[in-house]
Amino acid sequence: MLDYQHQKDWPDFPSTWQSPIKFSLEKAKKVKLDECEVKFTATYEFSKVTAKGNNLQYDGKGQTLISGRYFTFQQLHFHLPAEHLLEGTAAYPLELHFVQKNEVGQLAVIAFFVEVGDYNEALAPFFQHFKLQEGAGADFKQHLDVNKLLTKKANVYRYLGSLTTPPLLRGVEWWVFEQPLAVSKQQLQILQKDFTRPNARAVQPRNERNILYYDLQ
């Protein structure tokens, strides 16, 4: 199990452009668009869930069009609390990461903040007690139409960073939606009960990276 309490003991990372980061709207380059750069062109079909000790990984497949390039969905996992931060906003209790890969092996991660609100029927299958030992897996035959989760004002931050767990691989393209998704208090408590220790990496320096903010008109 990855030890989040002693992150300084993690292996040295090969790049100074690491993730997660804290977003500042004032410091981001704003780009106004008529439609979102991230398009979920196919429903995600899930096949398996695996216990990772301090996380769950939901493996599946599906297609995503990101800035005109096709990526294949690989897996979904979560972080309690959220890893990325928004300046002027308290940390969200949860962040979902949809990991993508294209035909040349480039990785992209589409991230959503999650806040407490109404019961979320679409995400309900992901919020349950799986009772799996670390390393064990189980069939997970579910589907998810991410388009049904999006709000009309789907603004998104884009930057180049890394994976947030070792080997902290660099060159990962991040797309972090500004508007949070909502789940009920009871849904969130299911994960919080099963995963009592935080599994969020500390915020990393921006290091003069270009941060783009796509403002949907």
KOLLUMMAR-173953 format. One line per field, with one value per residue: residue in one letter; x negated, y, z of N, C-alpha, C, O in turn. Coordinates in steps of 0.001 Angstrom, whole numbers, plus 500000, padded with zeros to 6 digits. Layout:
! KOLLUMMAR-173953
vonu	[A:...] $
n.xx	[X:...] $
n.yy	[Y:...] $
n.zz	[Z:...] $
ca.xx	[X:...] $
ca.yy	[Y:...] $
ca.zz	[Z:...] $
c.xx	[X:...] $
c.yy	[Y:...] $
c.zz	[Z:...] $
o.xx	[X:...] $
o.yy	[Y:...] $
o.zz	[Z:...] $
This chain:
! KOLLUMMAR-173953
vonu	[M:L:D:Y:Q:H:Q:K:D:W:P:D:F:P:S:T:W:Q:S:P:I:K:F:S:L:E:K:A:K:K:V:K:L:D:E:C:E:V:K:F:T:A:T:Y:E:F:S:K:V:T:A:K:G:N:N:L:Q:Y:D:G:K:G:Q:T:L:I:S:G:R:Y:F:T:F:Q:Q:L:H:F:H:L:P:A:E:H:L:L:E:G:T:A:A:Y:P:L:E:L:H:F:V:Q:K:N:E:V:G:Q:L:A:V:I:A:F:F:V:E:V:G:D:Y:N:E:A:L:A:P:F:F:Q:H:F:K:L:Q:E:G:A:G:A:D:F:K:Q:H:L:D:V:N:K:L:L:T:K:K:A:N:V:Y:R:Y:L:G:S:L:T:T:P:P:L:L:R:G:V:E:W:W:V:F:E:Q:P:L:A:V:S:K:Q:Q:L:Q:I:L:Q:K:D:F:T:R:P:N:A:R:A:V:Q:P:R:N:E:R:N:I:L:Y:Y:D:L:Q] $
n.xx	[499156:499446:497731:499039:498555:495891:494708:492371:490574:490999:489893:487429:488615:488591:488971:489605:492086:494670:497600:500286:501546:502162:504763:504953:507119:506518:503873:503935:504075:506677:509062:511627:514345:516741:517576:516887:513514:513112:514602:516858:517205:518230:520039:518653:517562:517361:515413:514045:513202:510632:509000:506807:505575:505387:507238:509577:509638:511225:511511:511896:513297:513530:514188:512684:512645:510184:509298:509352:508077:508100:508546:508274:510216:508951:508951:510652:510141:510010:509447:509163:508782:509654:507038:506092:506310:508374:507815:508932:511020:512254:510738:512032:513932:513443:511954:512220:510507:510209:508463:506691:505428:503623:503037:500306:499298:499431:500432:503399:505289:508507:510098:512396:513791:515571:518447:520601:523979:526937:528248:526506:527400:526199:523541:523792:523151:520403:520011:519982:519714:517163:515664:513131:509976:506666:505273:506965:509554:512720:515545:517035:519482:520516:521786:521118:522244:520602:521270:523762:523206:522100:522232:523880:522137:519303:516472:512896:509636:506369:503240:499740:498399:497809:498157:499787:498938:496195:494588:494561:494765:493812:495044:497801:500982:503228:506661:508777:511867:513684:516216:517790:518849:521711:522467:524384:524323:524378:523453:520786:519814:519603:517227:515472:515664:514603:512077:510091:507812:506166:505583:504257:501929:499551:499836:498007:495235:495891:493982:493634:495207:497385:500752:503848:507134:510176:512943:516209:518540] $
n.yy	[498809:502190:504710:507499:509154:509629:511063:512254:510263:508915:507632:509566:512006:512366:514838:518351:519266:518500:516834:516969:520386:523791:525757:528979:531325:533878:533666:531936:531261:532435:530952:531333:529358:527766:525195:522312:521173:518595:515648:513156:510542:508021:505683:504666:501443:499274:496647:495431:495685:496593:496241:498529:498892:501592:502640:502262:500696:501025:499259:499644:500392:502630:505521:508712:512033:514308:517504:517258:514822:511288:509299:506336:505179:503994:503437:504205:505975:507213:510039:510901:513479:515751:516158:518255:521817:524745:528143:530201:528588:526100:522898:520207:517311:514999:513604:512554:510519:509944:507940:508074:506854:507278:506139:506274:506009:508167:509667:510885:512565:512959:514925:515254:517284:516518:517217:517450:516841:516283:512917:510755:509024:507939:507549:505806:502921:502943:503708:501832:499190:497136:495177:493915:492303:493730:493991:492153:491397:491958:491133:493770:494845:497415:500494:503847:506937:509654:512125:512711:513557:516028:519602:522419:524542:523765:524371:524111:523335:523080:521497:520499:517782:515259:511758:511156:509326:507122:505692:508487:509482:511618:514086:513873:514739:516939:517463:519291:519655:522531:522895:521134:517679:516151:514194:512327:512854:510424:508665:509565:508991:506237:505630:507054:505649:503156:503832:505238:506744:509588:509788:511505:513207:515713:519185:520390:522520:525096:525953:527754:526812:526739:527334:526583:527883:526919:528525:528056:529310] $
n.zz	[500000:499154:500896:502019:504105:504337:502093:501301:501246:498940:495731:493926:491632:488049:486819:487021:486533:488009:489373:491776:491203:492288:491110:489698:488622:487777:486962:484881:481343:479490:477392:475182:474201:472011:472299:474332:474791:475516:474706:475343:473591:473559:475553:478631:479301:481929:483430:485554:489035:491235:494337:495722:498112:499357:497700:494983:491838:488827:486057:482529:479271:476480:474430:473957:472877:472795:472537:469730:469343:469492:472343:474370:476961:480076:482935:486035:489044:492459:494694:498040:500250:497507:495083:493376:493688:493895:493709:496300:496949:499135:499732:497841:498866:497426:494467:491163:488834:485486:483557:480523:477336:474303:470863:470531:472993:474734:477781:479289:481741:482884:485133:487828:490291:493309:495147:498062:497647:495896:495656:493496:490874:488569:489300:491367:491337:491793:494322:496711:499189:498615:499850:499443:499603:499704:496509:495419:493032:491348:489296:487488:486024:484599:483236:482103:481200:480703:479746:480768:483262:483108:483493:481936:481857:481325:482118:481919:483161:481725:481653:481626:483282:485673:486622:489760:491543:492401:489518:489199:486626:483991:481587:481378:480282:481637:482313:484014:485301:486194:487412:489977:490332:491895:494750:497143:500725:502038:500053:499719:502263:502242:500848:502480:504855:504191:503374:505325:505627:504220:500683:498971:497007:497932:497005:494233:493103:490693:488837:486639:484557:481665:482101:480924:480633:479711:478703:478458:476263] $
ca.xx	[500000:498667:497740:499245:498129:494457:494514:490980:489804:491274:488734:487248:489328:487663:489353:490105:493482:495375:499019:501263:501184:503244:505124:505303:507756:505825:502589:504165:504389:508090:509431:513082:514744:518169:517842:515833:512401:513185:515875:517015:517874:518813:520277:517589:517997:516445:515360:513413:512776:509513:508638:505411:505160:505956:507973:510203:509408:512302:510991:512931:512915:514399:513473:512773:512016:509574:508652:509248:507327:508835:507938:509037:510334:508265:509430:511103:509851:510396:508565:509826:509615:509202:505616:505968:506971:508756:507533:510128:512045:511810:510486:513192:513714:513168:511600:512249:509550:510468:507168:506823:504186:503847:502386:498847:498933:499541:501439:504167:506191:509644:510383:513595:514020:516867:518944:521801:525206:528003:527880:526100:527775:525249:522305:524117:522419:519012:520026:520497:518717:516779:515141:512056:508642:505742:504803:508040:510455:514050:516242:517748:520132:521280:521499:521245:522288:520061:521961:524915:522717:521583:523109:523806:520961:518235:515159:511876:508218:505483:501816:498886:497883:497329:498993:499681:498410:494973:493301:494716:494417:494022:495651:499228:501842:504317:507856:509463:513102:513860:517485:517781:519979:522320:522976:525009:523478:524332:522567:519410:519437:519244:515791:514743:515648:513717:510732:510064:506618:506104:504752:504007:500570:499441:499765:496640:495006:496284:492739:493783:495930:498559:502026:504921:508489:511138:514193:517263:519488] $
ca.yy	[500000:503415:505456:508923:509904:509905:511277:512639:509029:508339:507742:510868:512120:512790:516098:519368:519530:517446:517014:517981:521784:524695:526605:530377:531819:535098:533334:531039:531870:532159:530677:531229:528356:527519:523829:521793:520480:517178:515065:511740:510118:506694:505302:503848:500115:498779:495182:494898:496593:496021:496958:498965:499198:502881:503119:501271:500972:500482:499117:499629:500845:503651:506456:510117:512955:515361:518515:516742:513559:510194:508547:505205:505152:502858:503137:505270:505831:508412:510536:511486:514468:516100:516483:519607:522871:525979:529299:530835:527573:525043:521622:519329:516062:513858:513898:511372:510554:509061:507828:507834:506645:507262:505048:506387:505803:509366:509594:512064:512305:513875:514948:515948:517469:516015:517870:516854:517426:515299:511542:510627:507694:507452:507141:504922:501646:503127:504029:500682:498451:495979:494166:493202:492397:494452:493210:491303:492028:491368:491603:495030:495055:498649:501472:505225:507985:510822:513324:512984:514144:517369:520758:523199:525404:522790:524985:523119:523716:522147:521720:519329:517398:513903:510933:511603:508208:506582:506376:509924:509616:512965:514181:513558:515877:517013:518246:519324:520429:523475:522669:519802:516771:516047:512925:512564:512667:508990:508052:509914:508316:504850:505613:507542:504581:502081:504379:506211:507579:510365:509232:512622:513739:517140:520095:520595:523860:525307:526038:528555:526110:527372:526766:527093:527811:526952:529141:527692:530408] $
ca.zz	[500000:499053:502144:501779:505276:504199:500660:501050:501069:497627:494815:493280:490361:486989:486189:487945:486198:488714:489698:491382:491414:492676:489979:489902:487407:487355:486351:483747:480048:479234:476006:475074:473212:471851:472736:475199:474141:475913:474276:475674:472369:473745:476941:479201:479732:482947:483490:486759:490089:491977:495556:495700:499472:499740:496541:494117:490417:487999:484696:481503:477946:475921:473567:474330:471936:473589:471687:468375:469299:470125:473429:474869:478425:480686:484276:486923:490467:493201:495749:499207:499573:496159:494979:492838:494451:493213:494555:496840:497207:500036:499055:497713:499607:496548:493082:490298:487730:484355:482889:479085:476585:472858:470137:470638:474381:475556:478832:479674:482863:483010:486565:488297:491720:493768:496353:498644:497123:495710:495333:492102:490407:487566:489968:492496:491369:492199:495751:497452:499964:497821:500776:498756:500174:498841:495367:494899:492088:491169:488104:487676:484739:484678:482188:482554:480186:481410:479257:481630:484504:482862:483519:480703:481970:481566:481979:482266:483163:481026:481878:481489:484589:485897:487471:491156:492317:491784:489324:488973:485212:483463:480264:481429:479967:482610:482036:485309:485183:487297:488091:490601:490329:493220:495284:498440:501902:502302:499059:500055:503506:501947:500570:503649:505857:503737:503167:506417:505535:502970:499603:498056:496992:498239:495858:493727:492548:489295:488076:485412:483494:481084:482508:480086:481187:478616:479167:477511:476075] $
c.xx	[499115:498839:497836:498808:496653:494105:493083:490086:490085:490038:488660:487959:488423:487951:489851:491550:494328:496824:499280:500735:502410:503505:505462:505878:507037:504530:502739:504443:505804:508351:510941:513445:516256:518553:516632:514783:512389:514569:515881:517882:518500:519020:519129:518177:516959:516536:514864:513124:511707:509212:507146:504905:505756:506758:508706:509928:510474:511805:512141:512394:513948:513556:513737:512033:511509:508799:508368:508499:508099:507976:508860:509032:509725:508865:509837:510640:510154:509315:509398:508774:509088:507733:505396:506761:507309:508530:508836:511251:511476:511633:511767:512900:513278:512819:511565:511281:509903:509198:507365:505447:504506:502973:500864:498383:499000:500677:502119:505074:507260:510118:511643:513544:515406:517225:520192:523022:526288:527430:527594:526347:526744:523973:522537:523343:520984:518892:520717:519361:518352:516182:514090:510749:507724:505184:505857:508944:511785:514638:517038:518347:521076:520938:521759:521196:521865:520763:523136:524503:522356:522659:522966:522569:519757:516865:514087:510483:507410:504028:501059:498250:497415:498436:498805:499283:497133:495314:493400:494322:494765:494723:497124:500038:503052:505423:508719:510684:513305:515124:517513:519019:520527:522713:523583:524001:523306:523425:521106:518943:519081:517750:514987:514664:514666:512273:510552:508850:506605:505201:504510:502556:500590:499335:498305:496479:495414:495069:492925:494447:497067:499807:503104:506262:509474:512498:515267:518314:520915] $
c.yy	[501249:504248:506952:509777:510300:510080:511689:511420:508352:508487:509121:510891:512762:514153:517067:519744:518395:517829:516429:519400:522546:525657:528020:530904:533056:534787:532414:531846:531461:532025:530492:530292:528229:526113:523288:521029:518985:516655:513572:511112:508734:506444:504417:502540:499550:497261:494646:496010:495873:496882:497258:499344:500487:503497:501941:501674:500250:500445:499066:500053:501852:504633:507889:510953:514159:516299:517961:515435:512479:509487:507396:505231:503870:502476:504400:504952:507160:508808:511255:512174:514727:516484:517896:520592:524035:527139:529951:529884:526514:523748:520793:517998:514888:514361:512587:511558:509494:509031:507377:507575:506646:506207:505124:506309:507025:509222:510941:511654:513388:513792:515755:516082:516921:516714:517145:517599:516366:513911:511433:509199:507115:506921:506142:503601:501761:503420:502891:499998:497172:494854:493283:493373:493114:493542:492335:492098:491321:491903:492863:495418:496247:499539:502866:506158:509278:512096:513707:513601:515606:518436:521517:524086:524536:523409:524041:523741:522638:522503:520415:519028:515962:513052:511400:510473:507709:505624:507855:510301:510996:512910:513820:514828:515852:517937:518181:520237:521285:523188:521258:518986:516697:514602:513231:512354:511189:508263:508324:509159:506850:504746:506048:506485:503483:502547:505554:507130:508337:509683:510283:513059:515232:517963:520388:522008:523945:525350:526645:527807:526960:526615:527397:526898:527982:527378:528900:528791:529914] $
c.zz	[500000:500321:501862:502960:505191:502719:500328:500843:499732:496741:494174:491936:489312:486376:487244:487642:486745:488979:491082:491608:491920:491528:490435:488593:486883:486606:485136:482472:479671:477740:475954:473922:473156:472291:473482:474396:474481:475564:474574:474587:472472:475235:477432:479722:480698:483056:484824:487747:490910:493186:495542:497087:499974:498597:495902:492677:489618:486559:483692:480161:477454:475132:474000:473294:472727:472667:470289:468230:470046:471171:473818:476393:478976:482040:485012:488342:491149:494204:496802:500087:498164:496174:494438:493699:493539:494166:495004:497155:498140:499257:498998:498407:498743:495151:492308:489139:486696:483503:481446:478464:475099:472181:470169:472088:475270:476552:479026:480823:482890:484455:486860:489812:492061:495068:496851:498133:497048:495423:493841:491632:489450:488213:491096:492498:491869:493697:496500:498188:499206:498665:500105:499520:499189:497757:494744:493970:492007:489876:488427:486331:484834:483496:482732:481360:480867:480960:480158:482964:484355:483005:482202:480696:482314:481299:482515:482208:482436:481334:481703:482843:484624:486496:488911:492096:491631:490659:488975:487549:484690:482109:480227:481187:480895:482117:483292:485198:486428:488101:488679:490270:491745:493517:496642:499567:502205:501314:499399:501294:503291:501683:501791:504748:505483:503586:504127:506375:504211:501936:498523:498155:497285:496957:495522:493159:491077:488376:486684:484253:482943:481523:481638:480788:480052:479158:478118:477451:475876] $
o.xx	[498153:499963:496845:498701:496214:493299:492629:488975:489479:489218:489680:487914:487586:487220:490446:492174:494659:497220:498586:499637:503523:502581:506164:505191:506956:504127:501760:504973:506097:507927:511480:512921:516959:519711:515505:515113:511726:515579:515017:519111:519226:518262:518689:519150:515800:517586:515214:512834:511852:509170:506323:503903:506547:506935:508474:509979:510620:511691:513209:511183:515076:512327:514858:510923:512300:507776:507288:508295:508678:506828:510073:507979:509942:509242:509427:510732:510517:508408:510228:507923:508198:507238:504596:507746:506628:509003:509725:512325:510340:512298:512494:511739:512794:513314:510947:511236:509898:508897:508103:504427:505520:502253:500195:497205:498660:501751:501488:505564:506955:510491:511915:513285:516294:516406:520766:523087:526530:526282:528347:525589:526445:523387:521580:522905:520410:517798:521887:518190:519144:516190:514152:510452:507974:504682:505662:509083:511954:514277:517631:517779:522267:519915:522512:520226:522674:520840:523462:525344:522307:523828:522028:522009:519254:516177:514332:510184:507718:503639:501665:497644:496714:499509:497771:499291:496993:496231:492423:493643:495869:494964:497652:499800:503802:505175:509316:510547:513124:515105:517285:520084:519871:523221:523319:522951:522221:522705:520281:517790:518332:517081:513942:513685:513975:511349:510826:508850:506993:504184:504553:502024:501538:498808:497479:497468:495291:495120:492435:494247:497640:499904:503252:506494:509596:513114:515230:518905:521829] $
o.yy	[501338:504468:507592:510997:511207:509328:511497:511536:507327:509376:509760:509915:513602:514580:516660:520468:517449:518985:515509:519596:522022:526298:528222:530924:533259:535542:532148:532956:530272:532855:529597:530416:528541:525856:523745:520326:518201:517152:512827:511141:508316:506938:503519:502530:499367:496666:493529:497141:494696:498108:496359:500049:500483:504713:500782:502856:499031:501487:498521:500073:501913:504569:508245:510612:514934:515925:518165:514970:512732:509126:507469:505298:502789:501324:505507:503810:508129:508036:512107:511474:514026:517059:518651:520233:524284:527117:530218:530309:526075:523527:520689:517603:513885:515397:511618:512627:508298:509999:506431:508018:506094:505469:504137:506521:506941:508721:511994:510526:514581:512723:516782:515112:516870:516794:516323:518828:515639:513765:511956:508285:505922:505953:505678:503175:500772:503382:502988:500192:496230:493698:492057:494456:493108:492456:491823:493314:490221:492986:492991:496225:496103:499350:503048:506167:509927:513056:514886:514106:516346:518216:521275:524353:524563:523014:523270:524556:521449:523670:519345:519898:515500:513550:511980:510648:507851:504815:508434:511300:511493:511835:513494:515860:514876:519021:517147:521448:520828:523234:520287:519525:517135:513888:514284:511744:510747:507342:507411:508733:506278:503871:505471:506442:502940:501738:506705:508182:507783:509081:509992:513255:515930:517492:520604:522632:522977:524840:526113:528160:527790:525402:528619:525885:529070:526679:529471:529155:530720] $
o.zz	[500762:500772:501511:502833:505898:502170:499200:500326:499419:496973:493914:491187:489641:485482:488242:488418:486031:488831:491515:492128:491972:491028:491425:487572:485671:485721:484439:482522:479547:476936:476604:472815:474117:472619:473290:473441:473803:476061:474113:474649:471570:476070:476715:480476:480324:482811:485204:487355:491239:493085:495373:497209:500917:498531:496246:492336:489708:485913:483969:479939:477944:475174:474362:472887:473265:472095:469736:467109:471102:470911:473623:477026:478430:482256:484665:488793:490482:494517:496485:500635:497682:497143:494990:494344:492544:495302:494195:497581:497960:498244:499986:498521:499265:494705:492750:488529:486989:482806:481172:478992:474673:472853:469864:472377:476450:476218:478937:480867:482916:484938:486238:490524:491211:495984:496137:498181:498012:495003:493018:491959:489513:487729:491716:493567:492323:494261:496868:497862:499161:498242:500188:500023:497983:498046:493642:494105:492533:489416:489498:485596:485111:482837:483688:480603:481531:481727:480294:483707:485337:482687:481443:479633:483438:480358:483443:481335:482518:481280:481637:483468:483723:486834:489244:493314:490416:490803:488500:487311:484911:481559:479164:481815:480936:481589:483594:485023:487556:489331:487957:489971:492690:492653:497222:499368:502582:501700:499370:501359:504081:502232:502092:505494:506346:503662:503786:507014:503183:502284:497328:499248:496926:495949:496409:492774:490326:487257:485688:483090:483649:481338:481621:481448:479490:479962:477028:478468:475704] $
